Amino acid sequence: MKDYQFEVCANSVESCIAAQAGGADRVELCAGIPEGGTTPSYGDILIAREALQQTKLHIIVRPRGGDFLYSSTEQRIMLKDIENARRLGADGVVFGCLTAEGDVDIPLMEQLMEASQGMSVTFHRAFDVCRNPQKAIEDIIALGCNRILTSGQQPTAERGIPLLKELQQQASDRIILLAGCGVNETNIAHIARETGIREFHFSARENIESSMLYHNSAVSMGGTVHIDEYTHTITTAERVKRTIGALKASPLAPPP
């Protein structure tokens, strides 16, 4: 029986370090978390790679928030970002592309896959907005991706359990399903038990108050979208440990 694998969605180098301290097997480094994750900076990748000695580092390659239909300029950016991730020592990259009709964009994915040779590839939650997940999983397998990150086309993986279970059966041993979105210490064992999935993606973040003494709450850097500028979220090692421990302590866990 294979061991479980745990991937932490890290929004900063500090979160990467906490993920490693908490026992994560892998980190997906992202910027732009409120947009669902965008490509992190050169500096973020470089310093994260230096910090992660026991933990694999995967980099999301997503030039913007919003849909997954990319312009020719955005496609060029993605290819350069994959090249950059490789040069900086990333173990894997995370991306996904769709056509206007909601299918996997096979020609673009083939280009990105070629650029990613030698690195692990996860097809990200673009999968959750494709029109036919059963067909999409076959396309993604044929492309040679290693994993699919998915919530079962629902707002959370827990709500997506019915489709996750079906997809896990369809995938068999041909590709790894990575269950993510809303996974935490209270539901990870339930999701594992109901779906048979053995890899999990979670953030384990907590709110941290700013150290700023002076606050100007009248101004938001997001313009008309109000974001609390004096609170930020960060992964904590303690919450990573709790989430991993919740599954390992369940009757589903393999013997040591």
PyMOL commands that set and color helices and strands:
alter all, ss='L'
color gray80, all
select helices_A, chain A and resi 13-22+33-35+42-51+72-87+106-115+125-129+133-143+161-171+188-195+237-248
alter helices_A, ss='H'
color red, helices_A
select strands_A, chain A and resi 5-10+26-29+56-60+92-95+120-123+147-150+176-180+199-202+205-209+231-235
alter strands_A, ss='S'
color yellow, strands_A
deselect
rebuild
show_as cartoon
